[in-house]
Amino acid sequence: MKNGILASAGWIALSMAAPAAAQQLDNPAEAFGQRPAVSSIALSPSGNRVTYLGPGPGEETRAYVADVTGGQSSIVSVSDGDPMELDWCRFVNEERLVCSVSALMRAELQIYPVNRLFAIDDDSSDARSLGQRDNIFRRNRQFEGSIVDWLPDDDDRITMSRTYVPEQNRGATRIVDRDEGLGVVLIDTRTGRTERIEPPVRQNIRFLSDGYGTVRMKATISRRGATGMAGETINYYYRTADSDEWREFGSYNMVDDTGFYPLVVDRALNAVYGLDKHDGRDALFRITLNDTLDRELIYAHPEVDVSRLVRLGRERRVIGVGYSEDENIVVYFDPEYEALHEALSNALPGNPEIIFLDASDDESRLLVRAVGPTNPGRYYVFHKATGALNEILLARPALEGVTLAEVRPVRYPAADGTMIPGYLTLPPGSDGQNLPAIVLPHGGPEWRTFLSFDWLAQFFAHQGYAVLQPNFRGSYGYGEDWLVENGFQSWATAIGDVNDGARWLVSEGVANADQLAAVGWSYGGYAALQSGVIDPGLFKAIVAIAPVTDLPALRQDAMAFFGGRNAAEYLGSGPHILAGSPARNAARITAPVLLFHGDEDINVDIGQSRRMHDRLGDAGTQSELVVFEGLDHGLRDSAVRIRMLERSDTFLRMALGLEDPS
């Protein structure tokens, strides 16, 4: 297809439902709190079908297959979340899928994650596990492995990394399977027959291939002496195109984020794309996998980090590179996709962000997602030959026709004069003045807020609050200087930026100083609580979801896991550990606090919230802790999220002296 044709947005024929008329919500918490109707989606090799995940009641998740031209979706598999949860499904061929499930398992007092891979036909028949077979002599595996290649030229087979666990003592017999570690196999998803490609080695943690089953790179992790815990260094090895010999490639340090991090091997160019630092920011490099490892800078941005490669289809062909300023931007290497991206963006209402999610094997059909701050997500299939763009799914049908709040990028000054980027969401129809306001710091801490749909921010804006989401120092995406040490070791800077955002809202006339609140999830919950420690009285109410509250306890909790020593180094040691723990400084917090936490959270143990609640009670500060049984860090249950929104809104209105909007 010629680029000149695609440059005209009017050439694209839209086929979708007419937009719904504006509607009022009887229960806003129910509409905004429901889990997305689509959480993972992929196109079949022909492009005629899609598979996707959608929520059922409670923690249930369902895998569907549907024809892109219409008709009912059929259920292929269901997980109830007790304990297994579907994570994704993709097509092996037109009739067979591979799916991943994960779970949190409990061994005495310890909760740990596991994952499994299985293949299944689209009519729910012929299900088959893809992992190593268990027996009475082999302890359970924690992680099964991952897909290395989908092999577009094959029918039933895939290449996967597989975890091997050795058999224990079998008594008198000498026939004992001693294989241990991560290897690579070519596996027939229908028969289960395997062909070993790479032998398992205990230190292996990752493999990269050329997209067609040839392994070109592997990663091993260093160990910390007798403890056997993960070291901070990942060592990479590579093969030249004409050799099976492993050669040293380089290393990457996980704690201080230094070194080249490989992303994908390009078979045609005999090279690997990856991220490394350039002028203090992540940039995209390409290194030829030859004797001299020739290195080339492909793309760098002068102000922000390169954050992702844009890849397409089962081959995962590289078509561009992405970064985020105020908006998410993609620089396309392929002129056809650059023109198509522009044409689709212009053709769809509101000029949304266009994301190419997947493609048929011949790339004649594309799976496209359109999303934006006021567009929760719409899914389309684009036919290149006809120019037809067919809408197939909505991410959040409960919000169809609802007027959502506009979001705009802002900059505000921190106490030292540094301009802090963020996003301001104002209630629909408001004049943006003298409003109750919420500062909503993101999790991570090495994450950032993007100019896209955010269900928490949109819910609170719908309820009449102005919402500021700051990308404080400690956020990812703005270079290593912006990260400082990190949001825990440099918490004083990060939390200072959050609080300065609240003061800016007041100085601009957006917020009423007597009606300021802080709300956050994970590190965002930590930031909300620590804000109350360093500036008591600034916020009149605090809502913290699954927050970190005690840094020494967080260090200790991390030691139960393989990467515990790395986590301890990330948190650091010294006076900042105690001063930066809101649970150990609870007496300074004067605002009422509402805490939410799942009791099977392995990211942040529920003991963090219980400790905070108890210390606030000892200090005489109003505190409420809501515990969600059987749920992890993400609270993947629509009913629970709805309850959380309803309780949060009621709590904030009482604390801030607001009227009920109904």
C-alpha positions in Angstrom: 0.0 0.0 0.0 1.4 3.4 -0.9 2.0 6.0 1.8 0.3 8.7 -0.2 -3.0 6.9 0.0 -2.8 6.5 3.8 -2.0 10.2 4.3 -5.6 11.0 3.6 -7.7 10.3 6.7 -10.8 10.4 4.7 -9.8 7.3 2.8 -10.2 5.1 5.9 -13.8 3.7 6.1 -15.0 3.6 9.7 -17.3 0.8 10.7 -18.4 1.1 14.3 -21.4 1.8 16.5 -22.8 5.3 16.7 -21.6 7.2 19.8 -24.0 6.9 22.7 -25.9 9.9 24.0 -24.5 11.5 27.1 -25.8 9.8 30.2 -25.9 10.2 34.0 -24.6 7.5 36.2 -26.8 6.1 39.0 -23.8 4.5 40.7 -20.5 6.2 39.6 -18.4 3.8 41.8 -19.8 0.8 40.0 -19.2 2.3 36.5 -15.6 3.4 37.2 -14.6 0.5 39.5 -15.4 -2.4 37.2 -12.4 -4.1 35.8 -11.8 -3.4 32.1 -13.7 -5.6 29.8 -10.5 -6.3 27.9 -7.3 -7.0 29.7 -5.3 -8.9 27.1 -6.0 -9.3 23.4 -4.3 -10.8 20.4 -5.0 -11.5 16.7 -5.0 -14.9 15.0 -2.5 -15.6 12.3 -5.1 -15.0 9.5 -6.4 -11.9 11.2 -9.9 -13.2 11.2 -10.2 -13.9 14.9 -9.2 -12.4 18.3 -8.6 -13.9 21.7 -9.0 -11.7 24.7 -9.5 -11.8 28.5 -12.5 -10.3 30.3 -13.7 -10.3 33.9 -16.3 -12.5 35.4 -17.8 -12.1 38.9 -15.3 -11.7 41.8 -11.8 -12.6 40.8 -13.0 -14.7 37.9 -11.3 -14.1 34.5 -12.5 -15.6 31.2 -10.6 -16.2 28.0 -12.7 -15.6 24.8 -12.3 -16.2 21.1 -14.3 -14.2 18.6 -14.6 -13.6 14.9 -13.6 -10.0 14.0 -16.5 -9.7 11.6 -19.1 -10.1 14.3 -21.0 -12.8 16.2 -20.9 -14.0 19.7 -17.6 -14.5 21.7 -17.1 -18.1 22.9 -15.4 -18.9 26.2 -12.3 -21.0 25.9 -11.1 -21.1 29.6 -12.0 -19.7 33.0 -10.0 -19.0 36.1 -11.7 -18.2 39.4 -8.7 -16.6 41.1 -8.6 -19.2 43.8 -5.7 -19.5 43.4 -5.1 -19.5 39.6 -5.6 -16.3 37.5 -5.5 -16.1 33.7 -2.9 -13.5 32.6 -2.9 -13.8 28.8 -3.7 -16.0 25.8 -2.3 -16.0 22.3 -2.9 -18.0 19.1 -0.5 -20.8 18.1 -2.5 -21.3 15.0 -6.1 -20.6 14.0 -7.6 -23.1 16.4 -5.0 -23.5 19.2 -4.0 -21.1 21.9 -1.3 -20.9 24.6 -2.4 -19.2 27.9 -0.5 -18.2 31.0 -1.9 -18.4 34.5 -0.4 -17.3 37.8 -1.2 -17.7 41.4 -0.2 -16.8 44.9 0.5 -19.9 47.0 1.0 -20.1 50.7 3.6 -22.3 52.5 3.2 -21.9 56.2 3.4 -18.1 56.7 5.1 -17.3 53.4 3.2 -16.3 50.3 5.0 -16.8 47.0 4.1 -16.5 43.3 3.9 -19.3 40.7 3.1 -19.4 37.0 2.0 -22.1 34.5 1.6 -22.3 30.7 -0.9 -24.5 29.0 -2.2 -25.0 25.4 -5.9 -25.4 24.6 -8.1 -25.6 21.5 -10.6 -22.8 20.8 -13.5 -25.2 21.7 -12.0 -25.7 25.2 -10.8 -29.2 24.3 -7.4 -30.9 24.3 -5.8 -28.8 27.1 -2.2 -29.7 27.8 0.4 -28.4 30.3 3.6 -27.1 28.7 5.9 -27.4 31.7 8.0 -30.2 33.2 6.0 -33.1 34.5 5.7 -33.3 38.3 6.2 -36.6 40.1 6.5 -37.7 43.7 10.3 -37.3 43.6 10.3 -33.7 42.3 9.3 -30.7 44.4 6.9 -28.3 42.8 8.2 -25.7 40.4 7.6 -22.1 41.1 8.0 -20.7 37.6 7.2 -22.7 34.5 9.0 -20.6 31.9 8.0 -18.2 29.1 7.5 -18.1 25.4 10.7 -17.4 23.4 9.3 -17.6 19.9 5.8 -18.1 18.4 7.3 -19.6 15.1 5.1 -18.0 12.4 6.4 -20.7 9.9 5.3 -23.6 12.2 1.8 -24.9 12.9 1.5 -26.4 16.4 5.0 -25.8 17.8 6.5 -22.9 19.8 9.9 -22.3 21.4 9.8 -21.8 25.1 12.1 -21.4 28.0 11.4 -24.1 30.6 12.3 -24.4 34.2 13.7 -27.8 35.3 13.6 -29.0 38.9 15.8 -32.0 39.8 14.3 -35.1 41.4 15.2 -35.8 45.0 16.4 -39.2 46.4 14.6 -42.1 44.7 15.9 -44.8 47.1 17.7 -47.8 45.5 17.4 -46.6 41.9 20.2 -44.7 40.2 17.8 -43.3 37.5 17.4 -39.8 38.9 16.7 -36.7 36.8 19.3 -34.1 37.9 18.4 -31.4 35.3 18.1 -28.0 37.1 17.6 -24.4 35.9 16.3 -22.7 32.8 16.6 -24.2 29.4 14.9 -23.9 26.0 12.8 -26.5 24.2 10.9 -26.7 20.9 7.5 -28.1 22.0 4.6 -29.4 20.1 1.6 -27.8 21.9 -0.7 -30.6 20.8 1.3 -33.7 21.6 3.7 -32.3 24.2 6.7 -33.7 22.4 9.8 -31.6 23.0 13.2 -31.1 21.4 15.9 -29.6 23.6 17.5 -26.5 22.1 19.4 -25.2 25.1 20.3 -27.4 28.2 19.1 -26.2 31.6 21.6 -24.3 33.7 20.9 -23.1 37.2 22.2 -19.6 36.6 20.2 -19.0 33.4 17.4 -16.4 33.7 16.6 -15.3 30.1 17.0 -16.2 26.5 16.6 -14.1 23.3 16.1 -15.6 19.9 15.8 -14.3 16.3 12.0 -14.7 16.1 12.3 -18.0 14.2 13.6 -20.4 17.0 17.4 -19.7 16.9 18.7 -18.7 20.3 21.2 -15.8 19.9 21.6 -14.5 23.5 21.2 -15.7 27.0 21.4 -14.1 30.5 22.8 -15.4 33.7 22.5 -13.9 37.2 25.2 -13.6 39.7 24.8 -15.1 43.2 25.6 -13.7 46.6 28.0 -16.2 48.2 26.6 -19.0 50.4 23.2 -17.4 50.6 22.5 -18.2 47.0 20.4 -15.0 46.7 20.4 -12.9 43.5 23.3 -10.7 42.9 22.9 -7.3 41.4 24.6 -8.2 38.0 23.0 -9.9 35.0 25.7 -11.2 32.6 24.8 -11.5 28.9 26.3 -13.9 26.3 25.8 -14.1 22.5 26.4 -16.2 19.5 27.5 -15.1 16.1 25.4 -16.1 13.2 27.7 -18.9 12.1 28.6 -20.4 15.5 27.1 -22.2 18.5 29.8 -20.9 20.9 28.7 -18.6 23.7 30.7 -15.4 23.9 30.7 -12.7 26.5 28.5 -9.7 25.6 28.3 -7.5 28.6 26.5 -7.0 31.9 23.6 -5.0 33.3 23.4 -3.9 37.0 19.8 -4.2 38.3 20.3 -2.0 41.4 21.8 1.1 39.8 20.4 0.5 36.3 23.7 0.7 34.4 24.8 -1.2 31.3 23.2 -2.3 28.1 19.8 -4.0 28.5 18.9 -6.2 25.5 15.3 -6.1 24.2 15.0 -8.0 20.9 17.2 -9.7 18.3 16.7 -8.6 14.7 17.4 -11.6 12.4 17.7 -9.6 9.2 20.2 -7.2 10.7 22.0 -9.8 12.8 21.8 -7.3 15.7 20.2 -6.8 19.1 18.3 -3.7 20.1 18.5 -2.5 23.7 18.5 0.4 26.1 21.6 2.1 27.6 22.4 5.5 29.0 23.2 8.4 26.6 23.7 11.9 28.2 22.1 10.6 31.4 18.9 9.2 29.7 17.8 5.8 28.4 18.4 5.6 24.6 18.0 3.0 22.0 21.1 1.3 20.7 21.7 -1.5 18.2 24.7 -3.8 18.5 25.7 -6.2 15.7 26.2 -9.7 16.9 29.5 -10.2 15.2 33.1 -10.5 16.4 33.5 -6.8 17.1 30.0 -6.0 18.5 29.6 -2.9 16.5 27.4 -0.4 18.4 25.1 2.3 16.9 22.9 4.9 18.6 19.5 4.5 17.0 17.4 7.0 18.9 17.9 9.4 21.9 15.7 12.2 23.2 17.3 15.3 24.7 14.8 15.6 27.6 13.2 12.2 28.4 14.0 8.5 28.4 13.3 6.2 25.5 10.9 3.8 27.2 9.9 1.1 24.7 10.2 -0.7 21.4 7.2 -0.9 19.2 6.9 -4.5 17.8 4.3 -6.2 15.7 2.9 -9.6 15.0 4.0 -13.1 16.2 7.4 -12.4 14.8 7.5 -9.3 17.0 9.0 -7.2 14.2 10.5 -3.9 15.3 8.6 -1.0 13.7 9.4 2.0 16.0 10.5 3.3 19.4 8.5 5.2 22.0 9.0 7.8 24.6 6.7 10.0 26.7 6.8 13.8 27.2 3.4 15.1 28.1 2.0 12.7 25.6 3.1 9.2 24.4 5.1 9.5 21.2 6.2 6.9 18.8 9.0 7.4 16.2 8.3 4.9 13.4 11.1 3.2 11.5 8.6 2.0 9.0 7.2 4.8 6.8 4.0 2.9 6.1 3.2 2.7 9.8 4.1 6.3 10.4 1.6 7.3 7.7 -1.0 4.8 8.9 -0.7 6.0 12.6 -1.3 9.6 11.5 -4.3 8.7 9.3 -6.0 6.6 12.0 -5.5 9.3 14.6 -7.0 11.9 12.3 -9.9 9.7 11.4 -11.0 8.8 14.9 -12.9 11.2 17.1 -10.8 13.2 19.5 -7.5 12.3 17.9 -6.7 9.5 20.3 -3.4 7.8 20.9 -3.2 4.9 18.3 -1.5 1.7 19.4 -0.7 -1.1 17.0 -1.2 -4.2 19.2 -0.9 -7.1 16.8 -1.0 -8.1 13.2 -1.9 -11.1 11.0 1.1 -13.1 9.8 1.1 -11.2 6.5 0.3 -7.9 8.2 -2.7 -7.3 6.0 -4.9 -6.9 9.1 -3.9 -5.0 12.2 -5.3 -5.0 15.7 -5.5 -1.4 16.9 -6.3 0.3 20.2 -7.4 3.9 20.4 -7.1 5.4 23.9 -6.9 8.9 25.5 -7.6 10.7 28.7 -11.3 10.8 27.9 -11.3 7.5 25.9 -10.9 4.4 28.1 -10.0 2.3 25.1 -11.7 1.1 21.9 -10.4 -1.9 19.9 -10.4 -2.1 16.1 -9.3 -4.3 13.3 -7.9 -2.4 10.3 -8.0 -4.1 6.8 -5.2 -2.6 4.7 -6.6 -3.8 1.4 -10.0 -2.1 1.8 -9.1 0.6 4.3 -12.0 -0.6 6.6 -11.6 0.1 10.3 -14.0 -2.1 12.2 -14.6 -1.5 15.9 -14.8 -4.8 17.8 -14.6 -4.2 21.6 -14.8 -1.5 24.2 -12.5 -1.5 27.2 -15.1 0.0 29.6 -18.6 -0.3 28.2 -20.1 1.0 31.5 -18.6 4.4 30.7 -19.9 4.6 27.1 -21.7 7.9 26.7 -20.5 9.3 30.1 -18.9 12.7 30.0 -15.4 12.3 31.2 -13.1 14.9 32.7 -10.6 16.7 30.5 -6.9 16.2 31.5 -4.2 18.8 30.8 -0.4 18.7 31.4 0.8 21.2 33.9 4.2 22.4 35.4 4.5 23.7 38.9 7.4 25.0 41.0 9.0 22.9 43.8 10.4 24.7 46.8 13.9 24.8 45.1 12.5 26.2 41.9 12.5 23.0 39.9 9.5 22.7 37.7 7.6 19.5 38.3 5.6 18.0 35.5 2.1 16.5 36.1 -1.5 16.2 35.0 -4.5 18.1 36.2 -8.0 16.7 35.9 -10.9 19.0 36.5 -14.6 18.0 37.1 -16.7 18.1 33.9 -18.5 21.4 33.7 -16.6 23.1 36.5 -14.9 26.5 36.3 -11.8 25.0 37.9 -11.8 27.3 40.9 -12.0 26.8 44.7 -12.6 23.1 44.4 -12.0 20.2 46.8 -8.8 18.7 45.5 -6.9 15.4 45.6 -3.2 15.0 45.0 -2.8 11.5 43.6 0.9 10.4 43.4 1.7 7.3 41.4 3.1 4.0 42.5 6.5 2.6 41.8 8.3 4.7 42.8 10.1 4.3 39.5 7.0 4.7 37.4 5.3 7.8 36.1 1.8 9.0 35.3 0.9 9.3 31.6 -1.6 11.4 29.6 -4.1 8.6 29.3 -7.3 7.3 30.9 -7.0 6.8 34.7 -10.0 5.3 36.4 -9.2 6.6 39.8 -8.6 10.2 38.7 -11.7 10.1 36.5 -13.9 8.8 39.3 -12.8 11.5 41.7 -13.2 14.2 39.1 -16.7 12.9 38.4 -17.4 13.3 42.1 -16.4 16.9 42.0 -12.7 16.9 42.9 -9.8 18.5 41.1 -7.1 15.8 40.8 -3.3 16.5 40.5 -1.0 13.6 39.5 2.6 14.8 39.9 5.6 13.1 38.3 7.8 14.0 41.3 11.5 13.6 41.4 12.0 9.8 41.7 9.7 9.2 38.8 11.0 7.2 35.8 11.2 8.7 32.3 13.0 12.0 32.8 16.6 10.7 33.0 18.9 9.5 35.9 19.2 13.0 37.5 15.4 13.1 37.9 15.4 9.7 39.6 17.8 11.1 42.2 18.7 8.0 44.3 15.2 6.7 44.2 11.8 7.5 45.8 12.7 5.8 49.1 16.3 6.9 49.6 15.5 10.4 48.4 12.0 10.4 49.9 12.4 14.0 51.2 12.8 15.3 47.7 10.0 13.2 46.2 7.5 13.9 49.0 8.4 17.6 49.0 7.5 17.7 45.3 4.1 16.1 46.1 3.3 18.6 48.8 4.5 21.5 46.7 1.9 20.4 44.2 -0.9 20.8 46.8 0.4 24.3 47.6 0.4 25.2 43.9 -3.2 24.1 43.5 -4.1 26.5 46.3 -2.0 29.4 45.0 -3.6 29.0 41.5 -7.1 29.2 43.0 -7.9 25.7 41.8 -8.1 24.2 45.3 -9.7 25.2 48.6 -6.9 25.0 51.2 -9.4 23.5 53.7 -10.4 20.7 51.3 -7.2 19.1 50.3 -6.7 15.3 50.4 -3.9 12.9 49.4 -4.8 9.5 47.8 -2.3 6.9 46.6 -1.7 3.2 45.8 1.4 1.3 46.8 4.3 3.9 46.7 1.6 6.5 46.1 0.0 5.4 49.4 3.4 5.8 51.1 3.7 9.3 49.6 0.3 10.2 50.9 1.1 9.1 54.4 4.6 10.5 54.5 3.2 13.8 53.2 1.2 13.9 56.5 4.4 13.3 58.4 6.5 16.1 57.0 3.8 18.6 56.6 1.0 17.9 59.2 -2.2 19.7 58.4 -1.6 20.3 54.7 -3.9 17.5 53.8 -7.1 17.2 55.7 -7.7 13.5 54.7 -5.4 10.7 53.5 -6.4 7.5 51.7 -3.7 4.9 51.2 -4.2 1.7 49.2 -1.6 -1.1 49.9 0.9 1.4 51.2 4.5 1.0 52.3 4.7 2.4 55.8 7.8 1.0 57.5 11.0 0.8 55.5 13.0 -1.4 57.9 10.1 -3.9 57.9 10.0 -3.7 54.1 13.7 -4.6 54.0 13.1 -7.6 56.2 10.1 -8.7 54.2 12.2 -8.7 51.0 14.7 -11.1 52.5 12.2 -13.9 52.0 12.6 -13.7 48.2 15.5 -14.4 45.8 16.1 -10.8 45.1 16.0 -9.7 48.7 19.5 -8.4 48.9 19.0 -6.2 45.9 15.8 -4.8 47.4 17.7 -4.0 50.6 20.4 -2.2 48.6 17.7 -0.3 46.7 16.2 0.9 50.0 19.6 1.7 51.5 20.5 2.2 55.1 20.9 5.1 57.5 18.8 7.8 59.1 16.5 8.1 56.1 15.1 4.6 56.8 13.5 5.6 60.1 12.7 9.2 59.3 11.1 8.0 56.0 8.8 5.5 57.7 5.3 7.0 58.4 4.4 4.1 60.8 7.3 5.1 63.0 6.3 8.8 62.8 2.6 8.3 63.1 2.2 10.8 65.9 3.0 13.7 63.5 0.0 12.9 61.3 -3.1 14.9 62.2 -5.4 14.1 59.3 -7.8 11.1 59.4 -6.6 8.1 57.5 -8.3 5.4 55.5 -6.3 2.3 54.6 -7.1 -0.5 52.2 -5.1 -3.7 51.8 -5.4 -7.3 50.4 -4.2 -9.9 52.8 -2.3 -11.9 50.1 -0.2 -9.0 48.9 3.4 -10.1 48.1 4.4 -6.6 46.8 3.7 -4.9 50.1 2.8 -7.2 53.0 -0.4 -6.4 54.8 1.6 -6.0 58.0 2.6 -2.6 56.7 -1.0 -1.3 56.8 -1.8 -3.1 60.1 1.3 -1.5 61.7 0.3 2.0 60.4 -3.3 1.5 61.7 -2.1 0.5 65.1 0.4 3.3 65.4 -2.2 5.9 64.4 -4.6 4.5 67.0 -1.8 4.8 69.6 -1.3 8.4 68.7 -5.1 9.2 68.9 -5.5 9.8 65.2 -8.6 8.7 63.4 -7.8 5.6 61.3 -9.7 2.9 59.5 -8.3 -0.3 57.9 -10.3 -2.2 55.4 -8.9 -5.7 54.7 -9.8 -7.6 51.5 -9.4 -11.3 52.1 -7.7 -13.4 49.5 -6.6 -10.5 47.3 -3.2 -9.3 46.2 -1.7 -5.9 45.4 -3.8 -5.1 42.4 -7.2 -5.9 44.1 -8.4 -7.7 40.9 -12.1 -7.9 41.9 -14.7 -5.4 40.5 -16.9 -5.7 43.6 -14.0 -4.9 45.8 -12.9 -1.9 43.7 -16.4 -0.6 43.7 -16.6 -0.9 47.5 -13.2 0.9 47.8 -14.4 3.8 45.7 -17.7 4.2 47.6 -16.0 4.1 51.0 -13.2 6.5 49.9 -15.7 9.0 48.6 -17.8 8.9 51.7 -14.7 9.2 53.9 -13.3 12.2 52.0 -16.7 14.0 52.0 -17.0 13.6 55.8 -13.4 14.6 56.4 -13.5 17.6 54.1 -17.0 18.7 55.0 -18.5 18.2 51.6 -22.1 17.5 50.6 -23.1 14.2 49.0 -23.2 14.9 45.2 -26.4 12.8 44.8 
